Amino acid sequence: MVTKEVTKQEKLDLVASRIRNHKINKFNSELFIIEEEASLAPTESDIASARASILSSESQIAALEETYSVIQAE
């Protein structure tokens, strides 16, 4: 069986897609916080969890953007 290597463009497309997914997740968490803070009884633990999710998304985005740059430079 012949295995085709993943092309540079395919790698870039995959990394870009994952970056976009993390940005969407981050935005969803931001919206959740807005909604939760507007509710009659906001739950601080849920807000804290959403903020932690935002921080996680930001670090994952940064790591993937670095990976994108490395692949681009190949």
N, C-alpha and C positions, 0 to 999 in steps of 0.2 A: 504494500500500500504506500503510495506517495503522499507525503504530508507537505502541504504548501505552507511556507513561512508567512507569518502575518506581516503585511506591508507596513511601511512607515505611516502612510496615510490612514490605514486601518487602525493602527495604534493611536494616532492623533485623534481620530474620530471617536474611538472608544473612551479615551481619557476626557475629551471634551464633553462627551455625553455624561460621564460620571460627575464631572464638575457641575454641569447643568442640573443634574439630579440633586446634588448637595445644595446648590443655590435655591432650588425649589423647596427642599426640606427646611432650609433656614427661613425662607419667607413664610412657609406654613407655620413654623414655630413663632415667628414674629406676630403673625395674625392671631394665633392662639392666645398669645399674651394680651393683645389688644382686646380680644373678646372676653377673656377671663377677667381682666381688670375692669371691664364695663359691666360685668355681671353683678347681681345683688350681693352675692357672697363669694368673692374671689378666693380661690384656694391657693395659698402661698406655696405649698409644696408642688402643685402643678405648674405654677409660674416658675419656680426655681428649676424644675425639671426641664421646662421649655428653654429657659436661659442656658442651661447646661447643654442642651441639644444644639442651640445656636453656636456656642463655643466649639463644640465638637465639629459641627459642619464647617466652621471657619478654619479650623486646623486641617481638616481633611481637604478643603478647597485649596489651601496654601500648599499642601503636600502634592496634590495632583497638578497644580499649576507648575510647580517645580519639575515634576515628572514630564509634563507637556514640553517645557523648555528644553529638557535634556533630550527628549526624543526628537524635537525639532532640530537640534544642533547635530544630530547624527548624520 
